[in-house]
Structures are given as structure tokens and as C-alpha cells.
Amino acid sequence: MSKKLIAVASAAALALSALVGIAPANAAVLAVTVTGNIDSNTGTTAAQPILINVPSQDVLRWNASTDGTAANTASLVRLQITATTTSDAVRVTSTGGVKLITQAQYSTSTNRKIATGVQALDLTSDATDGFVYVYAFNTSTTAGTVVVTSGGSTLTRYIKGKTAIGYAYNISFTSPSTGNVSDEVILTGTVTDGFGNLITGLTSLEGITATYFGAATAIATSTTGVWTESTTTPGTYTFGATTSATAGQGMVGLALTAAPVKVTALGTPKGNSFVAFSTSSLADQITALTASVAALKADYNALAAKYNKLVKKSKRVALK
């Protein structure tokens, strides 16, 4: 190697050692560790969001367990953020229905409320270990994001809310206003949680009590009348109410078996839904309509005969 090349290499090595020397000893790579009662998804992609219960009460809970059991009522996940340096600015933002609260807010029960959640936090990493703790929840069953920025680096985690019949807060069904006797009337409706999220996956009237009055006698068992969830709009259900052989008024009362208790932050629940209709015999209606048409036809024929007589008479008068 020539003396010139040796000199250049030495200068480069010296410059590199100088840069290394001034780099902070506590420099780190931005990292986010999510803990809580969640499933095995990592949340690093939209296709694998972290799942956590949508809040069912105005009390936000975090559980260190990660077994993801449905019975657990935890609605928060905790993000342990390792900033790029200690005492560094860390910005945390969220999208969709995802809301954020700080460690200090979580530590005070009065701040552990739905309304406390925000979608942007500006924090400072710990002076000793560079950690920042943030809690997140989602009021929607649509995935949202948490975006963490520190030292010019950014990490994103996807969080999706989940809800079930145990969180039902509203029920709403409708039906046609009329139906045929000895047949069925099809009811269509939804069950939602306190945020209006559709509760999907119900395979029957589970968690719902149905009462039949008058011309409505029971849930229908025909192919069209059985309980069915829409394949195009999951969370929308249809089922049939069998009608009696005698024409009259019918009503179906639907109620959430576990009557929802009003939560101020979620508004007034609608735990009951009533649909009313009248029934009549289509065969009788056809018979009546046939008779009516026959009567109208007879009247028409009589009028036509009178008209024809008048025409003939007027022609005779004209010829004279």
C-alpha cells in the first residue's frame, strides 16, 4: 500500500473513532413492547392487529396477563416504549377509534375513564432507562394505529377492538307491517355495544329473550325463517316468527337477557325492541278480490249494454 493510501486510511479511521466517541453511550434503537390481555398477534401489520376488548364500562382496565381469554374485561393495552435516548422527546399519536392515556393518568382511577383518552401525546423518556409507558384502547371493532416517534425513528402498531354478546347495549329489529296467516313474518335487525359496534357471530337468539303475542306464536323453523346472519353485512340478522291460523294482530318482543345498565359515557341503552304487524288470509283476500273483479265486470257489461242500446236508438232517430 502506498504512503498516500495509508495516510487516507488513517485519516478515515481517526474520523470514525471521533464520531464513535461523541455518540451517546445510552443510544438505543426505538422499540415498542405491547402487553395486556391480548391474543398472539404482534400488531406490526394491519393484517395482524392486536385484539383487545372494547370498553363496556366507563372504567379502563389493564391486565398483565396475556392469555386473551374472552372472560377477561381488560380494555387497555400497555405500550412500553424504549426511546432512542434517555430524556428524549417521544410523540405518540393514534388513528381510528384508538385513544391514548399516560402512565400518570392510568395511575389515578378518576382519570381512568373513556373521556380521558386522546389521540396525541408529547412525552419525555425516562432519564435513567429511556422508557415511556402509554396505554391504548379502541372504541371500534375496526383496526386503528398507534404511531410512536423518537429520535427520527417511527414505529407503528395496529390495535383492533373486539366485542361480544356480553357487551350488548342496544337491540333493534323491524318487520313488515302485514303477514299471511299460518305462515311467517321475517324480522331483521342488529345487536350493538355501547359504541354502536355490531356484535357478530351470533348463531341463534343467544343472549336475547323473545316473547310472542297474538298472531305471532314462535320462532319459525322453515328454511327462510331460521336465525341467519347476513354474509354481506355481518352483524345483521334475520329470523321468522310463525303466524297463527287466525287473522289478527301480532307482536314480537325482543330483550337482551342481561339487561344493560346505563353507563353515562355510553348514553342510554336500548335493551328492548318490539315489532308489531297484522295478519290476514291471502287466500281470502284473493277470493274477495276475485269477487270484486267479477262484480265490476258485471257492472261494466250492464253499462255497456245500456250504452249500446242508446247508440242504436240515436241512429234510428237520425235516420228519420
JOVENTA-V697778 format. One record per backbone hydrogen bond with DSSP energy under -1.0 kcal/mol. NH is the residue of the N-H (numbers start at 0). CO is the residue of the C=O. E is the energy in kcal/mol with one decimal. If there is no record, write none. Layout:
# JOVENTA-V697778
NH/CO/E
NH/CO/E
This chain:
# JOVENTA-V697778
5/1/-2.3
6/2/-2.0
7/3/-2.0
8/4/-2.7
9/5/-2.2
10/6/-2.1
11/7/-2.2
12/8/-2.4
13/9/-2.2
14/10/-2.2
15/11/-2.4
16/12/-2.4
17/13/-1.7
18/14/-2.0
19/15/-2.6
20/16/-1.9
21/17/-1.3
26/23/-1.7
27/83/-2.6
30/81/-1.8
32/79/-2.4
34/77/-2.3
37/35/-2.3
42/47/-1.7
47/44/-1.0
49/157/-3.0
51/159/-2.0
53/161/-2.5
59/111/-2.1
71/68/-1.1
74/60/-1.8
75/60/-2.1
76/135/-2.3
77/34/-2.8
78/133/-3.7
79/32/-3.1
80/131/-3.3
81/30/-3.0
82/129/-2.6
89/122/-3.0
90/148/-2.3
91/120/-2.8
92/146/-2.4
93/118/-1.7
94/144/-1.9
97/94/-1.6
98/136/-3.0
99/117/-2.9
100/134/-2.4
105/101/-2.2
106/102/-1.8
107/104/-1.1
110/107/-2.0
111/108/-1.1
112/110/-1.8
116/113/-1.4
117/99/-2.1
120/91/-2.8
122/89/-3.3
124/87/-2.8
125/130/-2.2
129/125/-1.1
131/80/-1.7
133/78/-1.9
134/100/-2.8
135/76/-2.4
136/98/-2.0
138/96/-2.0
143/158/-2.9
145/156/-2.6
146/92/-3.1
147/154/-3.1
148/90/-2.7
149/152/-2.5
152/149/-2.4
154/147/-2.4
156/145/-2.5
157/42/-2.8
158/143/-2.7
159/49/-3.5
160/139/-1.5
161/51/-1.6
166/163/-2.5
167/164/-1.7
168/191/-3.1
169/191/-2.2
170/269/-2.1
171/189/-2.3
173/187/-2.6
178/277/-1.8
180/279/-1.4
181/243/-2.1
184/240/-2.3
186/238/-3.4
187/173/-2.3
188/236/-2.4
189/171/-2.3
191/169/-2.3
192/196/-1.8
195/192/-1.7
198/190/-2.9
205/203/-1.5
207/204/-1.7
208/254/-3.3
210/252/-2.5
212/250/-2.9
214/248/-2.1
215/212/-2.1
216/241/-3.0
219/239/-3.7
225/221/-1.2
227/237/-2.5
229/235/-3.0
235/232/-1.7
236/188/-2.9
237/227/-2.3
238/186/-1.8
239/224/-4.0
240/184/-2.5
241/217/-3.3
242/182/-2.2
243/214/-2.4
249/276/-3.6
250/212/-1.7
251/274/-2.3
252/210/-3.0
253/272/-3.2
254/208/-2.1
255/270/-2.5
256/206/-2.1
258/256/-1.2
265/262/-2.3
266/263/-1.1
269/168/-1.3
272/253/-2.8
274/251/-2.2
276/249/-2.4
277/176/-2.4
278/247/-3.4
279/178/-1.8
284/280/-2.2
285/281/-2.5
286/282/-2.4
287/283/-2.7
288/284/-2.6
289/285/-2.7
290/286/-2.4
291/287/-2.3
292/288/-2.7
293/289/-2.4
294/290/-2.4
295/291/-2.5
296/292/-2.5
297/293/-2.3
298/294/-2.4
299/295/-2.4
300/296/-2.6
301/297/-2.4
302/298/-2.4
303/299/-2.8
304/300/-2.3
305/301/-2.1
306/302/-2.5
307/303/-2.7
308/304/-2.0
309/305/-2.2
310/306/-2.3
311/307/-2.4
312/308/-2.4
313/309/-2.4
314/310/-1.8
315/311/-1.9
316/312/-2.1
317/313/-1.7
318/314/-1.9
319/315/-1.3
